[in-house]
Amino acid sequence: MLHTPLMSGTNAIHGIVIVGAILIAGAADDTFSKVVGFVAVVLAAANVVGGFVVTDRMLQMFRRREPRREPNDD
């Protein structure tokens, strides 16, 4: 139960990191800085998406399971 609020906070922080990386990559003058900025955007985006996936899987653990239906022999 503690994991979900922590991941939500982490995703919000990394959303800010993505915005900062985009600003830095856009303001870069040389190729190296643009490449590093692009890599930062990709890694931060992967971290946010991964956080949402893990949070979704954690929340699925608390959902009720539907009872299994027996196949009909009709």
Secondary structure, 3 states (H helix, E strand, C coil): CCHHHHHHHHHHHHHHHHHHHHHHHHHCCCHHHHHHHHHHHHHHHHHHHHHHHHHHHHHHCCCCCCCCCCCCCC
